[in-house]
Amino acid sequence: MNLSNHTLTPPQIALLDKGLTFIPAFNTVPLQPVLDCRERNIRNLHLRDYFRHKSQDYDPKEFKNRFKHRSTWRPPPQGA
């Protein structure tokens, strides 16, 4: 029963007929965003390890640093 002035389309009615417990699910997981996040996290860990003993005078919120392109530099591999 529609109590509003809005007229529902057949696909909207079909979706509402599935009930309140209906949860849409993906058939596949988009792999590229997951891989991109993994690489970004690995790079971040390498950078933190490389610069852990260096004093930090860089402020990302400072105006002159706001418009710099993101670096893709990776530190050289460290010995285990």
Residue frames as a rotation matrix with the C-alpha (Angstrom) as fourth column:
MET 1
0.586 0.810 0.000 0.00
0.810 -0.586 0.000 0.00
0.000 0.000 -1.000 0.00
ASN 2
-0.520 -0.737 0.432 1.49
0.748 -0.637 -0.186 3.33
0.412 0.226 0.882 -1.07
LEU 3
0.311 0.641 -0.701 0.54
0.905 -0.424 0.013 6.13
-0.289 -0.639 -0.713 1.32
SER 4
-0.422 -0.529 -0.737 2.43
0.244 -0.849 0.470 8.84
-0.873 0.019 0.487 -0.55
ASN 5
0.602 0.607 -0.519 1.59
-0.284 -0.445 -0.849 10.87
-0.746 0.659 -0.096 -3.65
HIS 6
-0.288 -0.822 -0.491 4.61
-0.864 0.002 0.504 9.37
-0.414 0.569 -0.711 -5.44
THR 7
0.827 0.535 -0.173 3.82
-0.550 0.704 -0.449 6.76
-0.118 0.467 0.877 -8.08
LEU 8
0.034 -0.835 0.549 6.16
-0.456 0.476 0.752 3.79
-0.889 -0.276 -0.365 -7.90
THR 9
-0.001 -0.141 -0.990 7.64
-0.982 0.188 -0.026 2.17
0.190 0.972 -0.139 -10.99
PRO 10
0.856 0.359 -0.373 7.44
-0.332 0.933 0.136 -1.62
0.397 0.008 0.918 -11.48
PRO 11
0.031 -0.883 -0.469 11.16
0.258 0.460 -0.849 -2.11
0.966 -0.095 0.242 -10.61
GLN 12
-0.622 -0.210 0.754 10.67
-0.584 -0.517 -0.625 -0.12
0.521 -0.830 0.199 -7.38
ILE 13
0.403 0.841 0.362 7.64
-0.907 0.314 0.280 -2.25
0.122 -0.441 0.889 -6.49
ALA 14
0.690 -0.203 -0.695 9.60
-0.010 0.957 -0.290 -5.44
0.724 0.207 0.658 -7.25
LEU 15
-0.429 -0.902 0.042 12.40
0.016 -0.054 -0.998 -4.29
0.903 -0.428 0.037 -4.95
LEU 16
-0.442 0.336 0.832 9.99
-0.868 -0.393 -0.303 -3.44
0.225 -0.856 0.465 -2.13
ASP 17
0.643 0.723 -0.252 8.29
-0.664 0.690 0.287 -6.83
0.382 -0.017 0.924 -2.57
LYS 18
0.022 -0.721 -0.692 11.55
0.038 0.693 -0.720 -8.53
0.999 -0.011 0.042 -1.55
GLY 19
0.743 0.399 -0.537 10.94
0.516 0.170 0.840 -7.35
0.427 -0.901 -0.079 2.02
LEU 20
0.850 -0.356 0.389 12.89
-0.491 -0.802 0.340 -5.52
0.191 -0.480 -0.856 4.71
THR 21
0.563 -0.666 0.490 15.40
-0.146 0.503 0.852 -8.35
-0.814 -0.551 0.186 5.17
PHE 22
0.845 -0.252 0.472 16.63
0.533 0.312 -0.787 -8.20
0.051 0.916 0.398 1.55
ILE 23
0.412 -0.805 -0.428 20.33
-0.172 -0.529 0.831 -7.39
-0.895 -0.269 -0.356 1.30
PRO 24
0.956 -0.116 -0.270 21.81
-0.264 0.063 -0.962 -6.83
0.129 0.991 0.030 -2.16
ALA 25
0.433 -0.846 0.312 25.12
0.021 0.356 0.934 -8.60
-0.901 -0.398 0.172 -2.71
PHE 26
0.208 -0.478 -0.854 27.86
-0.946 -0.321 -0.051 -8.38
-0.250 0.818 -0.518 -5.32
ASN 27
0.998 0.070 -0.003 28.59
-0.067 0.940 -0.333 -11.42
-0.020 0.333 0.943 -7.45
THR 28
0.325 -0.945 0.027 32.23
0.789 0.255 -0.559 -10.39
0.522 0.203 0.829 -7.79
VAL 29
0.579 -0.265 -0.771 34.55
0.501 -0.631 0.593 -8.20
-0.643 -0.729 -0.232 -5.77
PRO 30
0.938 -0.315 0.144 36.22
-0.068 -0.575 -0.816 -5.35
0.340 0.755 -0.560 -7.68
LEU 31
0.642 -0.722 -0.259 39.84
0.767 0.592 0.248 -6.47
-0.026 -0.357 0.934 -7.45
GLN 32
0.022 -0.730 0.683 41.73
0.635 -0.518 -0.574 -3.38
0.772 0.447 0.452 -8.64
PRO 33
0.417 0.125 0.900 40.69
-0.443 -0.837 0.321 -1.05
0.794 -0.532 -0.294 -5.76
VAL 34
0.993 -0.079 0.086 41.70
-0.032 0.521 0.853 -3.75
-0.112 -0.850 0.515 -3.27
LEU 35
0.426 -0.889 0.169 45.12
0.899 0.396 -0.185 -4.15
0.098 0.231 0.968 -4.91
ASP 36
0.109 -0.344 0.933 45.61
0.247 -0.899 -0.361 -0.37
0.963 0.269 -0.013 -5.07
CYS 37
0.744 0.228 0.628 44.88
-0.512 -0.409 0.755 -0.03
0.429 -0.883 -0.188 -1.34
ARG 38
0.894 -0.448 -0.028 47.24
0.394 0.753 0.527 -2.88
-0.214 -0.482 0.850 -0.55
GLU 39
0.167 -0.870 0.463 50.08
0.863 -0.098 -0.496 -1.28
0.477 0.483 0.734 -2.51
ARG 40
0.248 -0.017 0.969 49.44
-0.159 -0.987 0.023 2.12
0.956 -0.160 -0.248 -0.90
ASN 41
0.931 0.130 0.342 49.54
-0.355 0.089 0.931 0.55
0.091 -0.987 0.129 2.58
ILE 42
0.658 -0.753 0.016 52.75
0.746 0.654 0.126 -1.36
-0.105 -0.071 0.992 1.83
ARG 43
0.033 -0.637 0.770 54.39
0.568 -0.622 -0.539 1.82
0.822 0.455 0.341 0.51
ASN 44
0.546 0.254 0.799 53.24
-0.411 -0.749 0.519 3.71
0.730 -0.612 -0.304 3.60
LEU 45
0.977 -0.207 0.040 54.80
0.078 0.531 0.844 1.08
-0.196 -0.822 0.535 5.89
HIS 46
0.328 -0.904 0.274 58.08
0.925 0.248 -0.287 1.21
0.191 0.348 0.918 3.94
LEU 47
0.101 -0.249 0.963 58.15
0.176 -0.949 -0.263 5.01
0.979 0.196 -0.052 4.18
ARG 48
0.816 0.255 0.519 57.46
-0.438 -0.315 0.842 4.98
0.378 -0.914 -0.145 7.91
ASP 49
0.823 -0.568 -0.026 60.22
0.497 0.696 0.518 2.43
-0.276 -0.439 0.855 8.43
TYR 50
0.169 -0.794 0.584 62.68
0.856 -0.176 -0.487 4.38
0.489 0.582 0.649 6.28
PHE 51
-0.142 -0.169 0.975 62.02
-0.018 -0.985 -0.174 7.72
0.990 -0.042 0.136 7.99
ARG 52
0.640 0.538 -0.549 61.46
0.484 0.272 0.831 6.46
0.597 -0.798 -0.086 11.55
HIS 53
0.207 -0.640 -0.740 64.70
0.933 -0.098 0.346 7.98
-0.294 -0.762 0.577 12.94
LYS 54
-0.643 -0.418 0.642 64.59
0.644 -0.749 0.158 11.22
0.414 0.515 0.751 10.99
SER 55
-0.626 0.432 -0.649 63.20
0.318 -0.619 -0.718 14.43
-0.712 -0.656 0.250 12.49
GLN 56
-0.169 0.679 0.714 60.02
0.982 0.054 0.181 15.60
0.084 0.732 -0.676 10.81
ASP 57
-0.659 -0.021 -0.752 59.78
0.208 -0.966 -0.156 19.26
-0.723 -0.259 0.641 9.87
TYR 58
-0.918 0.389 0.074 57.26
0.034 -0.107 0.994 18.70
0.395 0.915 0.084 7.07
ASP 59
-0.598 0.798 -0.067 53.73
-0.025 -0.101 -0.995 19.93
-0.801 -0.593 0.080 7.76
PRO 60
-0.722 0.312 0.617 51.20
0.691 0.365 0.624 18.73
-0.030 0.877 -0.479 5.14
LYS 61
0.342 0.925 -0.167 48.71
0.918 -0.366 -0.149 21.39
-0.199 -0.103 -0.975 6.27
GLU 62
-0.239 -0.504 -0.830 51.12
0.237 -0.859 0.453 24.22
-0.942 -0.089 0.325 5.57
PHE 63
0.585 0.640 -0.498 49.97
-0.263 -0.431 -0.863 26.27
-0.767 0.636 -0.084 2.59
LYS 64
0.027 -0.653 -0.757 53.07
-0.977 -0.178 0.118 25.74
-0.212 0.736 -0.643 0.43
ASN 65
-0.877 -0.389 0.284 52.70
-0.360 0.921 0.149 21.96
-0.319 0.028 -0.947 0.81
ARG 66
-0.096 0.949 0.301 49.03
-0.198 0.278 -0.940 21.74
-0.975 -0.150 0.161 -0.13
PHE 67
0.740 0.462 -0.489 49.48
-0.501 -0.106 -0.859 21.93
-0.449 0.880 0.153 -3.88
LYS 68
-0.394 -0.903 -0.173 52.32
-0.865 0.301 0.402 19.49
-0.311 0.308 -0.899 -4.41
HIS 69
0.304 0.436 -0.847 51.82
-0.718 0.690 0.098 16.36
0.627 0.578 0.522 -6.46
ARG 70
0.799 0.012 0.602 51.85
-0.463 0.651 0.601 13.10
-0.385 -0.759 0.526 -4.57
SER 71
-0.187 -0.950 -0.249 55.18
-0.975 0.149 0.163 11.35
-0.118 0.274 -0.955 -4.73
THR 72
0.862 0.391 -0.322 55.52
-0.440 0.893 -0.096 7.79
0.250 0.224 0.942 -6.00
TRP 73
-0.109 -0.992 -0.061 59.04
-0.718 0.121 -0.685 7.35
0.687 -0.031 -0.726 -4.61
ARG 74
0.929 0.286 -0.236 59.66
-0.067 0.755 0.653 4.12
0.364 -0.590 0.720 -2.75
PRO 75
0.429 -0.814 0.391 62.56
-0.851 -0.218 0.478 3.73
-0.304 -0.538 -0.786 -0.32
PRO 76
-0.179 -0.549 -0.816 65.22
-0.705 0.650 -0.284 1.16
0.687 0.524 -0.503 -1.18
PRO 77
0.654 0.456 -0.603 64.73
0.009 0.793 0.610 -2.26
0.756 -0.404 0.514 0.44
GLN 78
0.240 -0.518 0.821 66.05
-0.951 -0.297 0.091 -2.46
0.197 -0.803 -0.563 3.98
GLY 79
-0.612 -0.507 -0.607 67.92
-0.319 0.861 -0.396 -5.47
0.723 -0.049 -0.689 5.39
ALA 80
0.418 0.863 -0.283 65.80
-0.122 0.362 0.924 -7.79
0.900 -0.352 0.257 7.50
